[in-house]
Amino acid sequence: MRIERQQGPAHRRLTSNAWLRDLKLGSSGIQATQKKPTLFAVSRRQKGPGEWTTWFNIDHPGGQGDYERLDAIHFYYGDRVCARPLWLEARTTDWTPAGSTGQVVHGSPHEGFWCLNREQRPGQNCSNYTVRFLCPPGSLRRDTERIWSPWSPWSKCSAACGHTGVQTRTRTCLAETVSLCNEASEEGRLCMDQACTACDLTCPMGQVNADCDACMCQDFMLHGAVSLPGGAPASGATVYLLTKTPKPLTKTDSSGRFRVPGLCPDGKSILKITKAKFAPIMLTMPKTGLKAATVNAEFMRAETPYIVMNPETKARRAGQSVSLCCKATGKPGPDKYFWYHNGTLLDPSLYKHESKLVLRNLQQDQAGEYFCKAQSDAGAVKSQVAQLTVIAADETPCNPTPESYLIRLPHDCFQNATNSFYYDVGHCPVKTCAGQQDNGIRCRDAVEYCCGISKTEEKEIQCSGYTLPTKVAVGCSCQRCTETRSIVRGRVSAADNGEPMRFGHVYMGSNRVSMTGYKGTFTLHVPQDTERLVLTFVDRMQKFVNTTKVLPFNKKGSAVFHEIKMLRKKEPITLEATDTNIIPLGEVAGEDPMAELEIPSKSFYRQNGDPYTGKVKASVTFLDPRNISTATAAQSDLNFINDEGDTFPLRTYGMFSVDFRDEATSEPLNVGKVKVHLDSTQVKMPEHVPTMKLWSLNPDTGLWEEEGDFEFESQRRGKREERTFLVGNMEIRERRLFNLDVPENRRCFIKVRAYRSERFLPSEQIQGVVVSVINLEPRTGFSSNPRAWGRFDSVITGPNGACLPAFCDDQSPDAYSAYVLASLAGEELEAVQSFPKFNPNAIGVPQPYLNRLKYRRTDHEDPRVKKTAFQISMAKPRPNSAEESNGPIYAFEDLRACEEAPPSAAHFRFYQIEGDHYDYNTVPFNEDDPMSWTEDYLAWWPKPMEFRACYIKVKIVGPVEVNVRSRNMGGTHRRTVGKLYGIRDVKSTRDRDQPNVSSACLEFKCSGMLYDQDRVDRTLVKVIPQGSCHRASVNSMLHEYLVNHLPLAVNNDTSEYTMLAPLDPLGHNYGIYTVTDQDPRTAKEIALGRCFDGTSDGSSRVMKSNVGVALTFNCVERQVGRQSAFQYLQSPPSRPPATSTVRGRVSSRRQQRASRGGQRG
């Protein structure tokens, strides 16, 4: 029951289980232990006319005691209390009457109430008291009606018949100013329920028991047998009869059997059987006329509730209604749901909610954060937080003024007005808004509304010798969200040597959802309602350990690429089931094992529970955290759910996968009474030793669940007697993956952003980048690898970067360090250098905090090492340090500040090495964010759920690489003819085997339907090599196709080639490569790989210039000293041109980076 009390001029909430009688004081000090009837009032009616104030509590019992003085109350509350009260009442804040505390207290209506610590029993201080006063009629301020709603009706009496209980009532503060809401919002009073009536229970057989809640048959005997999963007997289970209050009947014996006399075999009575760590069993009494019956049951492992539907972020206007829904599964399933608003529990009696919370006639004070908590006998779990926005009826749902958004212009389009190659086209940030609501109140809105571009203006940009059109956003409004789909792609390979897992299965729960190909690649369309993507990768060849991963994905749509690493299975050994077997757990050469498995003799048993005494084929694979190269192969995301339902991280000291089989039949075997001996000297953080636990992985939820505790071992045999070991007990049944972990609550967030270039412009941020962190111990611990890892996490960058969870410490900055890396579509991004040039402005973090974080790129000490990661010390920001309050490290409770931090706030950076390509769209579109798509005839991609990428292969014969441009215009559609869709620039790639040949895979806009799906447009494409080039030949099959599909473009200029792009998806024989996908980057990546390879179904990172070519040009070398297009492009105005030649060395990088093009940012 939520009850408000006052604390000074503000108020806070507390919890109370009962309302108790109040002490009434009417004169000078009293001793509560002495009964003075003259000082007590039996009821208000005996005191004559008057009105009571609210309850006041302005002091706490620290120091000398608790002083609730009238003059101090006047100071804080003014005329909310009268000058000369007639009476006062006092009670403790947990509603115990002052007369029941046994403490010495003092009170007077004219002075107030006080309690002195020195007057109490030795070792006891005063309780915290609250008081109220009876004032003469009309002497109190009468604005309560305007500040508070009327009181609700009194609740039902809480007591059973014939007993005293409590009734409560509540009210709501209506004031906009919080300081006025300082009176109690809930009151209680004593009550007595109606008199008890005679027992009205009737029994179809037998007699009613003494408690009048069950039927009893004296001559009947129920026999039962209960087993564990796998068939072992369930000893010590408790059997209950379910009545109004469950009645314990008996416990199972060592064989899992029980007997209960006296129950009635009526086919209605329910038995409940419970055992720790298992889901309760519900049994209905058999219906029989016999004198005895037997029931059998098998426990299922208890599973903590798991959220499968989170409440969704929504926006509404005041007066509308909203439904927020939450759903959880588990064993047993949740039987209670609680809802919270801004962290405060909502009263179920007022809101009548269960898993669905309906709020009608919304007011603006109901906006904020909502989440639910599902609870069962096995535990509790909290949902993700949903944001509810409530705007006034006359308020615009979106800011109509677009935000600044810069696009990069072509290399020959420098803008003198801004002294840059950038132009501001504006954009509307995509966020949920309050649109038109239908009549239904649904968990998921039938139509989702987002802020988007509602009006554009066409502008002309003056370039060198030509004019470039563009569409500039000038208005934003609330409109239907663009429909998108989330896709996950990846590659599955061995952690040790990269061997792909060929033709393996991918499971989501018990359903197979995908399969890997020959190269280990897979694609998965994420189901719409997926909240947490848990995938299990199963190797049919049994080379690798089955691996469960929790993969982040972009819920707003687009594809995310993940590298999945799997441990190679340990070669099996043969064990004798009748012997005691010791299996070491450790994979670091020259180091002692982290732990050992001890399997006592005769501990193996079959799936049906029968003992097994033959030979055992055993494979135990250990993931050793002392080897940092194993971090990416960690199972799951190392999280568990605590008793309160919060998700907490684990720090691992090793994972092991077990596989025990009958050597003859390969039948999986279970094992009981397994001991795990952990060498405590391997735990380099002493504070972790007492909290070490054994965990097992739930493959359906990807969460770790506790198996048991560790205790210090009293003795060890042999040579290790001088060392200290921890021992834990476990059983191996249906689960086969275990973990040696400690819960770690020292958590922070790292703010990271990814950019398209070293210019680090906010508009050039990249979404969909997988940013990962490996938590390390920076202190020396192991000779072969001084930094053991403890946790691996990954997140996806969004429009405002990403917040990466990591362990941290506020006392010791070096308690943990973090190793951070980032990748996009399987290719690693670069971190900002730390040596020889250490530039805080480039790194993104100011001094002196940067020095405290000890930022180092991976090549800091060895330039031969890759530049794709950085390491920092996880120094938690100090609350009294202004320099550390603005990122890049945020305390765990400041996640919202991290997520909403502006680009100007401190953050760490990754960036792409700029490839030799450039994309320009007349209608700006961010290919990282499909939600940014807008309806326009000149949109490069006409359909947001279907992206068709087209490339043409151009061969250049000449001594140097040249830049090739495609200029794409409307060709046959009446709304677009002669208008520019966009341009693409790309530099040809040198052929490895031919010194004077290079080729370019050049994107052009595909022909096809435009956004209105009314008629097709044959795009007019001009292919223009920049330089002294002459067209030598055209693919004969392409030429024939174009001749047979009129109209035919004119080609009088031999320095270029013009065509009306084919409607059909031609293949490599034509030199045209077309791929359609639901993600633009993926479509371009696949098409580009095929173009490089010169095939219609292959992929290559090496340019093959002699196959699959559409056009051939002969080009001569440009004049000495003349700058190339890309050199000019890569030279910002603030830098001398010479700096761009340094970047020229990366021109041979894979041209597939063009797949990440589109509008920059």
N, C-alpha and C positions, 0 to 999 in steps of 0.2 A: 504494500500500500504506500503510495507516494504521498508524503505529508510535508507541507512547507512550514518553516519556522523562520523567525526574524533573527538577524544578526547585525546589530547596529542599524544604520540607515539602509542597508541592503538586506537581501534574504537569500537563504540557500535551502536545499532540499535534503531530507534525511529519510530513513526507512524505519518504520515502527510496526510491531506485530499486534499491538493492542492499545486500546484507549483505556486509561485508568482514571479512577476518581481523583478530583482535584482538591487541594487544600485551600480553604478560604480563610483569610486573615483579616481581622477587623480592628486590631488595636496594636499595642506595642509588642516588642519581641517576645517570642515563645520558644520553648524547646519542644521540638516535634515529638519527642518520645514521651512527653507528658501530655495527657489528654485533658484539654481544657474546652469543654463543650461550648462555652460562651464565645469562643473564637471561631467556631465552625458554623457555616451556614448549610442547612440541609437542602434548600432549594432557593432559587432566585425569588420565588414568590414571597418568601419570608423576609426579604430585605426591603420590601416596599418598592415604590416606583424608581425607575432609573434605567440606564442602558450601559451595556458592557463595551469596553474598548476591545480592540484586537489584542492578541498576545504579543508581549514585548520581550526581547532578549538582547540586551546591549553589552553584556559582559560575559566573560568566561572565567571559570574557577581557578585560573592560574594566579600566581602571586599570592596575595593575602586571602583571596576568596572570590565569591561571586556577588557583585553589587548591582542590583536592579533598582537604582535610586530614582525617585520620581523627578528630581530636578534634571538628571541626565536624560531621562526619557523625554521630558519637555524640550530639552536642547535639540534632540534629534528629530522629534516628531511634532513639535509645536502643538497646535490645537487638536491633534488627534487624541490627546488625553486632557481631561479637564483639570482646572487648577486645584480643586478640593474634592478628591474622590471620596465616595462614601464607604467603599469596601475594596479589598483586593483578594485575588486568588493566585496561588502559586503552585507550580508543578515542575518536574524535571523535563528536559527536552525529549526524553523517551517516555513521557506522559505518565510518570509515576507521581502520585500525590506527594507533596512535601511531608505530609504526616506519615507516610509509609516508608520513608528513607532511613529513619533512625538517626538523622543528623540534627544538630542544633541550628535553628534558623531564626531570623528576626524579621518582623514585618509591621508596617504601619501604613494605612491609606494615605497619610500625609507625607511620609518620608520614602516609602517604597519597601523593598525587600532586600535582605542581605544574609549571606552565610560566610562565616569566618573559618578558614582552614585550621587555625590554631585551636579552635574549640571542638574539633572533631576527634574521633578516636585516633590513637597513634597509628601512623602509616596510611591514614585515610584523608582525602581532601573532599571539599564540597562537590556535590553534583552540579551540573549546569542547569540553572533554573530559568523558567520563563514565567512572566506575570501578566495579569490583566486587572483593570480597575473598573469598579461600578461607579458611574458618574450620574449626577442629577439629570433629569430629563431635559433635552434640548441644549445641553452644554457641549456636545461634540460637533465637529465639522460634518456637514451633511452632504458631502459630494460623493459618497461611496456609490450611490446609484449610477453616477456617470462614469465611474472608474471600473466598477466590477459588474459582471453579469449577475442575474438572480441566482440564488442557491439552487442546486439541483434537489430533487426529492431525496429523502433519507433512504439509504440502502437497506436491504433486508438485514435483519438481526443475525449476527454471526454465530450465535450460540445455539446449541441444541435445545430441544424443548425443555422447559423447566429450569434453564440456566441463564445467568447474566452474560450478555455479550456486548457487542459494539455495533452502532450504526454510523455511517459516514455520509457526508454530502460535500459537493465541490462547487466551485465557481471559477470563472475565467476573467483575467484582467483585460479590460478593454482599452486601457490607456496606451498611447503610442510611446510615452516616456517611461522607461523601465523604472526610474526612481519612484514613480507613483504606485508601482505594483509591489508594495512591501508589506501587505497584509496577508494573512493566511488564505490559501486557496482551497484548503480542505479542513473540515471540522468533524468532530466525532462526539457521540454521546452514548451513555450506557443504555441497554435495553434488555428486556426479558421476553423470550419467545413464548408462544402459546403453551398452554399446559399440555403435557404428554398424553397421548391417546393409547388405547390398548393395541397390542400387536395385531396387524391385519394381514400377515403373511399366511397364505394357504399352501399346503404341500400336497401334490398329487400322490406322493408315496412318502411314508415315514412321518416324522413329527418335526415341529418347529423347534429350533434350538433356543437356548435361554436368551440369546441376544436378538432374537427375532430377525435374523438375516440369512438363514440357511435351513435346509431340510436335512434331517439326519435319519439314517436307517441302520439300526444297531447290528443287524445280522449280516451286513454286506462288507466284503473285504476287497479293496482295490490293490492289485499288484502292478508294479511298474518297473521298467528298465530304461535307463537314459545313458546315451553314449556321446562321445565327443566326435567332431569331424574326423573321419578316418577309422572309426569303429572302436576306439579305446573307451573304457568305462568312464562315466562322468561321476566321480566320487565327490561327496560334499555339496551336492546341489540342493537347494532349498525348495520345498514344495509348498505352495500356498493355495488356499481356497479363496477365490475372488468373491468377496462380499463388498459391502460399503467400505469396509477397511479390510485389506487382504489379511487372512488368517494363516500364520505359519503352521503347517501340519507335521512335517517331518523332513529329514535330510536323507539323501542317497548314501548307501554304504560304499565300501571300497570297490565293489563290483558294479556300482552304478544302479543298484536296485533299491526299491522302497516298497513299503506296505502302509496303507492308510485304511483303518476300519471306520465304519459308521457313516460314510458318505452314501448318498442315494444315486443309483444308476438311472437317472431320469432323462439323460440325453440333453440336459440344459446346464447343469452346474459346470463352472469353468475352473480348471486348475492352472496355476502359473508356476513354472519351474525356472529358477534363476541360478546362475553361476557366474562369477566374475569373469569378464572378458568375452562372454558369450551372450548372444541375443536371447531374451527370455522365450520360453516355449509356452504356448497356450494350448491346453488340451481340454476338449469337451468330454465330460463323463459319458462313457458308453451307456446305451439304453439296453437293458437286459433284465430278464426275470430270474437270472441265476443268482447264487449267493456270492459269487466272486467274478472278477474280470481282470484282464491284463492289458496294459497299454505300453507301447514302446515309443520312444522319441529320440531324436538326435539333435544336439545343439548345432547351431551355426555360429560362426565367429561374429561377435558383436562388431559393428562398424559405426564409428562416429557419424552423426548426420553430415551430409555433404550437399552443398547448395547446387541445384541444377537449374534454377531460374532466379536470377537476381532482379530486384526492382530496377526499372528503367528510368533514366533521366528524362523528365518531361517539363513542358512549359504550359501554363494556363493563364487565362485572364481571371481576374477576381470575379467571383460568382459562378464560375464553371465548376465542374466536378472532375475528379481524377481517381484512377485506380492504380495502386502500387501492389505488385504481386511478388511473392517469394515462394519457392518450392524447394524442398530438400528431400533426399532419400537417405536410407541408412538401414541398419539391422540392429534393433527394430526401427520402423519408420518413426519420424518425429510425431509426437502427439500434442505438442504445444508450440505456438508461434507468438513471439513478442515483437512489437514494433517500437522504434525509437525515432524521435524527431530532435535533431541537433543534440544527440546524446542523451536525451531524457526519455524515459519509458512512457509510452502512451497508455492510458488506463483502458484495459480491455472492456470494462463495463460501460465506458462512454463511447468507444469507437466500434464495439462489437466486431472486432477483427479476428481473423485467424491467419491463414496464409495470404489473404487478400485484404488490403487496407483501402477502404473507399472514403474519400473526403469530399463532401458536398458543400456547395456554396462557399467556395474557397475565399479566404481573406488573405491579405498580403503578409500577415504575421505567420501564416502557415508555410511560407516559403522556407527553404533550407534543405538540410541533409536528412535523408531517411534511410534506415536500414532495418532489416529484420533479424531475429534470432530464433532459430529452430532448435527444439530440445526434445530429447528422448532419454530412455534409461541408459543409453550408451554414451551420452554426452550432449554437447551443444555446438552450434556453429553459427557464425554471423555472416550475413550476406555482404556484398559490396555496397558502397554508399551510392544512393541515387540522389541527384540534385533536382529539387522541385522549384521552378521559377514561377512566381505569381506576379503578374503585372496589372496595373490599374486598367479599368475598362477603357479609358481614353488615352492610354499610353501606347506608343508605337512598339510593336514586338521586336523590331530590329532597328539598329542605328541606320538611318537612310543614307548616311554619308560614308562612302567607301574609304577604306584605309589605304595607305600608301603601299604600292607593290611595284618593285622595279624589275624590268626585263632587260636582258642584255641585247644590244643591237649588233648588226653585222660589223665586220672589221673596217668597212668603208663608210661607216655611218656615225662618225664622232660628232657629239653634240657640244657646240661651243657654249651654249647657254648653261649647261650643267658641268662642263669640263669633264665629260665622261662618255662612256659607251652605253649608258643606261637611260631608260625612259620610264616614267611612272605611269602605269596603266591602271592602277588601283585594283582593289578586290574587296569582296565581302567575306569576312571570316565565317566559315561554315560552323554554325552552332544551332542547337535546338531552339525553336521559337514557338509562340502560342498562335496556332493557326485556327482555322474553322473546325469546331469540334462536332462530331456526329453524335447521335443520340445514345449510342452504346457506351458503356463504361467498361473498357477492356483492359487486360493486362498489357497488351501491346496495342498501341494506337493503330487503327485501320489505315490511317494516312499519317506519315511523319512529316513535320514541317521544319524547314531549315532556313536560315538567313542566306540569301543568295542574290546574285546580280539581277536587277529588274530592268535596268536601263543602261545602254551603252551609247557612246558617241564615236563616230569614225573620225580619226585624226590622221593627219599626214605628217610623216617625219622626213625631213629633208636630209638626204644622204649625198654622197659624192656622185653626182651625175644622175641620180634617180630619186624618186619619192617612194617612201615605204608607208603603206596604209596600216593602221592598227585600230583596234576597238578598245576604247577606254571606258571603264566602269564609272558611271556617274550617279547611280542609284541602287540602293539595296532594299529588299523587302522580304517578307515571310512568304515562302512558297514551298511546294512539295519538295522533299529531299530527293536527290538523284538516287536511283536504285543502284546498289552496288552488291558485289559478292566478294567474300573473303576466300583467298586461295593460299595454301601452303605448299611450297615445293621444297625439295631438298635432295641431298645426296647422302647415302648411308655407306660408311666405310669403316675399316678397322682402325683402331686408335694407334696401333703400332707401326703399320706400314702403308695404310691407305687402301688396302685391298677392298674393292667394293663388295657389298652384300648383294649378290645377284639373285634376282627372282625371289626375294624374301617377301613375307607378308607384313602388312601394316594393319594393326587392330585398333579400334576405338571402342573400349569396353570389350564385349564379346563379339563384336561385329567386325568383319574384315572390310576395310574401307579403301585399301589401295595395295599396290604391289610394286616392288622395285624392279627396275629394268636391268639390262646387262651391265650398265655402268653404275648401278646402285641408286639411280635417280627415281624419284616418286613425285606424284602430284595428288593433292587432296583438296576438294572443295569443302570448306568448313560449313557444316550445317548451321542454319540461321540462328538457332536458339543456343548455340554452344557458348558456354561461359568460360570454360577452362578446357583447353585442348590437350587431352591426355592420350598419347599414342604409344602403343607397344610394338616394337619391331622384332619380328621372329625370323630367325635364320633357319630355313628348311634343311639346310645342309649341316646344321649343328656345329658350325665352326665358331660361331660367336654366341656370347651370352645374350639371352633375350633382354631387351633394353626398353624400359619405360621412360618416356620423356614428356615433360610439360612444355609445350611450345607456344611462345607468345605469337599472336597474330593480330592483324589490323582489322578491328571490328567495323571500321568505316569502309572497308573494301580494299582491293588491290592485293597483290601477291607478296609474300614474304618467303625468303629462301633461307633454309637452315642446313648447316652441316651436322650430320648425326654421326657421332663416333661410338663404336661398340668395342667392348673388350673381347679378346680372343679367349675361347674356352680353354680352361686348363685340361691338359691331357688326363684322362681318368686313370685311377689306380685301383687295385683290388684290395678289399678289406675283408677280414673274417668277422662276421656278425657276432660270433661268440667271444671275440677278444675285445679288450679295451683299446680303442684307437685314438691316436693323437695326430691332428692335422694342423701344421703351422700356417699362420696367416701373415704373410709378408712377402714383398716382391723386390725389395731393395738389396742389391748384392752387397755383401760385407756388413750388413746390419742385422741385428736380432729381429725376429718376427714381432709384429705389433701385438699379436695375440695367438692363442692356440684354441682349437676345438678339441674337446675331450668327449668321446662317445663311449659310454660304459658298455660293457659286454651285454648282449641280449637286449639291446635297446631298439633294434630295427623291427618294424612290423609292417604288414601288408595294408593295402587300402581298405580291406574289410575288417581290420583290427587283429588279424591272426599274427602271432609272433613269427619272425623270419630269422632263421639260423644259418643260412647258406652264405655264399660269397657275394660281396657287394661291389658293384662297379661305381666308384665314387669320383666325382669331379667337383672340386671346390675352387672357385675363381675369386681372387681377392683384389680389390681396387685399393692400391696403397697410396694414401695421401702424401707420403714422403716423396713421391715422384710426380712432379708438376705436370708432366705430359699426360697423365691420366685424368686430369681435371675435367676435360671436355667429355669424357665418357661417364661422368657421374650420372647415376640414375635419378629420375624425377627432378624436382626443384628443391629438395631438402627442406620441406616445410611440414609442420604438424599443426593440429588444432588443439588448443589447451582446453581446460575444463570450462572456461568462460565463453568458448566459441571463437576466440581470436586466433588468427593464423600467425604462427611464430616460426622463425627459422631454426635450423639445426646446424651445428658445426660438426663435420664428420671426422672420425678417426679411423675410418676404413669401412668399406662395404664388402660383403661376400655373398656370392651366389652359389647355392648348393644343388647338386644333382646326384641322388643316390638311386641306384637301380639294381634289380635282380640280374645278376650276371648272365643267367641262362635265358630269361624271358624278356629282359629290359623293362619289366614292370616298375614304375616309380615306387619307392619305399618311403615310409614315414619313419621318423626317429623321435623317441621320447628321451627325457632326462639328459639333454645335451648341456655340457658346461662350456662356457667361454672364459678363458683365462686371459685377461688383458694386462700387459706389462705396463705398470704405472710410470716407469721411467721414460716411456715413449710419449707420455703426455707432457708437453713442454710448458703448458699453462696450468700451474698447480690448482688454480681455482676451478678447473674443469673436472678434477678427479672426483669430488663428492657428488657431482651431478650427472656423471656418466650413466647412460642407459642403453639397453638393447632395443632395437626397433625393427619392424618389418614393414615392407612396402605393400600398400593396397594398390594393385595394378589398375583398378578401375578409376580411382580418384587421383592417383599419383601422390597421395599423402602418406607420410610415415606414421605408424601407430605403435604405441609402446608395447614391448614384449616383457620387459622386466628390468629390475635394477641391478646394479653391481654392488658388491660388498667386498671389503678387504678380506683376502684369503688368510686363514689362520696359519697355514703352513704349506710349503711346497717341497717337492721331493728333488733329489739329485743336485746337480750343479747350480740350480737357480735358487737355492734356499736363501741366499743372502739378498735376493731381490724381492720387491713388493709387487704382488699381483692382485688384480681385482677379478672377482669371479661372478659370473651371471649365469642364470639357468634359463633354458628355453626348450621348446619342442618344435620339431620340423614337421609340419603337416601340409596344409594346402598352399602355404606361402614358401617361396624358395629364395627370397632376397632379403638380406638382413644388413643392419647398420650399427656401428658403434658410434654413438653421437651424444652430444650435450646440447640442450637448449641454450641459445645465446640471445640475450635481449639487448645487447649493446649494439644498436643499429643506427645507421644514418643513410642518407641518399646522396648520390653524386650526380650533379647536373652535367649532362653531356649533350652536345649538338654535333651534327654532321653537315658538311657543306660541300658544294660542288667545286670549290676552288679555294685557293689560299687567300682570296679576297674576304672571305668570312662575312658575306653580306647576309642579313636576315632573310632577304627574299630568295637567296640561293641555298637555303637549308634543304636537306634531303630527308624525306620520310621513308619509312620502311627499312631503315638500316638496323641490323641486329647488333646491338651493343652488349658485350659480355664482360663480366668481372670475375676474377678468381681471387678469393680472399686468401692472403698469405700470412704466415708468421714471419716477421722480419728478423726476429732474433735467431742467432745461429743455433741449430739444433741437431743437424745430421751432417756427417762429413761428406757424404755423396751428394746431398742436396740440402743446403742450409735453410731452405725455406719450404716448409711443408704447407700444403694448401688445405683449406678447411671447408670451402663452399664455392659453388659455381652458379652464377645467375645470368639471365639474359632478359633484355627488354627491347622494345621496338621504338624507334624514334617517330614522333608525330610532328604536327606542325610547329610545336614549341619544344622540340628536342625530346629528351628522355630523362627520367630520374631512376638511377640505378641503385638498388639496395646493396648495402655492404656493411660489414661489421666495423665498429669504430670504438674509441674509448676517450672519455673526457679527462681522465687522469694521466694516462700514458699515451702520447701521440703515436708511439711506435708499437703499441700492443698489436695492431693489425696493419697490414698494408694491402693495397689493391692493385691488381694487374688488369688493365682495361684494354680491350681490343674491339674493333668494329668491322663488319663486313656487309656488303651489298651484293646480292645475287651470287654469293659464293666468292667474291673477290674482296680482299682486305683493303680497307681505307688506311691512309697514313695519319699518324699523330703529329703534332707540332714538335719540331726539334727542340732539344734542350742543350745540345753541344754541337759545334763550338759556339753557336749563337743562342743565347738564352734571353728571349724576349717575352716578358710577361704580357705585353699587349697582344702578341700573336697567340700565346698559349691561352689567353682569355681570363687569367686570374691575376689580380694585382698583388703587389708586395704590401706588407710583409707576410701575408698568409701563404703565399706561394712557397716561400722558403720553408715555412713550417710543414707544408705538405710534402716537401722533398720531391718535386716533380722530376722524373727522368724518363726520357724515351728509351726504347729498348736498345738503340744503337749508341747510347750515351758514352759507353766505354769502349765499344768495338764497332767501328763503322761498317763492318761486314755483316752485322746482324740486320735483319729486316726492321723497317721503320714503322711497323704497323701496330704498335702498342705502347702504352706508357704505364709507369708504376708510381704510386704515391703512398705516403703514410696517411692512414685514416685518422687524422687529428680532428676530433669533434669540435665544432665551433664553440668558442667560449661565450657564454651569454653576455658578459660585460665587455666584449670586444666589438667595437663598431666595424672594424675592418673585416670581421669574420661573419657578420650578420647577413651578408648579401651573396652567399654562395662562395664556391661551388659545392661545399659540403653543407648539408642540411640535417638537423636533428630529425629523428624518425617521426616525431609528432608534427613536424613542419612540412609534411608531404605536399599539402596544398600550396604553400609558398614556393616549393621547388617546382611544382607543375605549372604554376602561373607566373614564374619569374620572367621578366622581359629579357629580350636578347642583350640588353645593356648590362644585365647582372652577370656576375662572374660565372664562368662555365668552362669546361674542358672541350677541346675541339678535335674532330677528325675531318679529313677532307679527301676528295678525289684528286688524283693526278690528272690534270686536264689532258684529255685526248685531243687529237687533231680533228675535231668536228664542231659544228655549230648548228643549232636549230632555231628557227624563228617561225612563230605562228601569228597570223594576223589577229586571230581571236585567242588571247592568252589562255593557256591551260597547263596546270601542273600535273604531270603524268604520275607523280607520287601520290596524288590525292584525287581519285575519281570524282569526289564530291564537288570539285571545283569546275566540273564540266557545265557549260551553259548552252542553251539552245541558240544556234546561229547557223545560217546557211554556209558561212565561211569557216566553220569549225573544222579543224584538221581531222578529228575523230567524230564522225557523225552520230555514233551510237555509244552511250556510256558503258553498256554491258557487253559490247562486242567491238574489239579493237583489231583492225586489220592492218598489218604492216607490210609494206611493199618495198623491195630493193631491186636495183638494177646494177649489174656488175660491169664496170668500165675498166678497160685495160689501157695502160699508158706505156707507150714505147718511147723511151727517152732516158737521158742520164740522171735525172732527178725526179723526186716525187713532186706532184703538183696538186693544188687544191681544185676540187671539182664541186660545182654547185648545181643543185636542181632548183629551178624556179617553177612553182606549181600554181596554176591559175585555173579558174573555171573554164570549161571547154564547151559543153553542150547544154547546160542547164540555164534556163532563162534568168534565174535569180543570181547566178554567179559568173556567167560568161565574162571573161576579161578581167575578173577580180582575183586578187592574190589570196591564196590559201596560206602560203608560207614558203620559206626557202630553207634549204639544207646545204651545208658546206661540209666537205670531208676531204682529208688529205689522203692521197694514194699511199699504199703500203708496199714497200720494196719486196720483190720476189727473192726468196733465199737462194735460188739456184740460177737466176738469170740477172746479170749485173745491170742491164739497161732496161729492165721491165718492172713496172709496178702496177698495182690494180687498186681500185676503190669500189667499195660496196656502198652505193649511194641511195639513201631513202628518198622516195617520192610519194605523193599522196595517191592512194589507191582510188580508182574509179568505183562508182557505186551509188547507192541511194544516199541522199542527204538526210538530215535529222528528221524531216517531216515524212519520210518514207513515201513521197509522192512520185518522184521520177529520178532516174539516174543522171549522173554527171560524168562524162568522160573527161578526166582531168587533163589539161594541157600542160605537159611537162617539157621543160627545156633543160637539157643536160649541157653544162657549160664548163669545160676545163679552163682554168684561169692561167693564162700564159700564152706562149706562141705554140698553139696546137692546131692540128689538122685532122679531120675525121678520116680514118683509113678504111674502116669497114663497119657494117652493121650485120648482126646475126641474121642469117638468111631465113630461119624459121620465124623470128620475130618480125622481120620485114614482111614476109608473106602473110602473117596473121594480120598485121596492120592494114595491108592492102585489101584483105578480104573483109575487114570490119571498118567500113567507112564511117565518118569522113576521115580523110587522110591529111595529116598535118604537112605544111609546106616546109621543106628543108633546103633552102637556098644558101644558107650560111654554113660553110664547111668547118668552121671553127666550133660548132655546137651541133646538138641534135635535138629535134622537137618531135614529140609524138603525143597523140591522144591515148592516154594510158589504157591498157587492155582491161576489159571487165572480167575476163576469166583469170583464174589463178594459175598462170603459166608456170612452168618449172624451169629447171636448170638448162634444158635444151634450148630455151629461149633467152637465157641470161636474166630471167625475171624470177624473183623469190618472194612468195606471198605466204604469210602465216596469220591466222585469226586466233585470238585468244581473249579471255575475259580480263586480262591485265595487259596494259600497253607495253610495259617494259619487257614482259615475258615474250610477247609477240615479236618485238624487235630483236630480242636476244636470240630467239630461235631462227628467225629469218636471216639474221646477220651471220650466225654460225653456218647455215647452209650456203650462204653466198660465199663465204671464205672457202668452204670446202668444195664448192662447185657442183653440189649434188642437191637432190630434192628431199633427202631424208637423213643426211649426215650432219656433222658439225665439226668445225675445225677452228683452232686458234691460229693456224698458219695460213697465210694467203696463198692460194693456188691459182696462179695467173693464167694458166693455159686451158682451164676447163670452165664451162658454164658462163662464158663471156657474152655480153649483149653488144657492146660497142668497143671499138678500138680507135685510139687517137695516137698520132705521132706528135711528139712535143720536143722542142729544142730547149736548151738550157737558157734560163733568163739571164739578163745582164748582170755582171759582177757588181756587188754593192747594193743591188735592189732587194728590198725586203720582201719576204714571202707574205702571203696573206695571213698565215697563222702566226708568223712572227709579229706581224703588225697587230693582230688580234690579241695576242698574249702580252702585249706591252701596255700596261696601264699608263695613263698620262703622267702619273707621279714618278714613274720609273724610266730610266734611260733604256732605249731600245736594246742595248746589249744584254740586259738581263733576260730578255725573252729567248735569246739563243741558248741559254742554259736549259730552258724547258724543252728546247727542240730535241734534246736527247731522248725524250719519252715518246717521240712520234711513232716509234715502232711498237708502242704498247698496243694491246689488242683493241681493234677498232670497235669491238662490241660495246665499248663505253658509250657509243652513240645510243645504245638502247636506253640509257638513262637520261637522254636528252629531253626534248620538249622545252617548254618554257622554263627557264632557269629559275628554280626556287619553288 
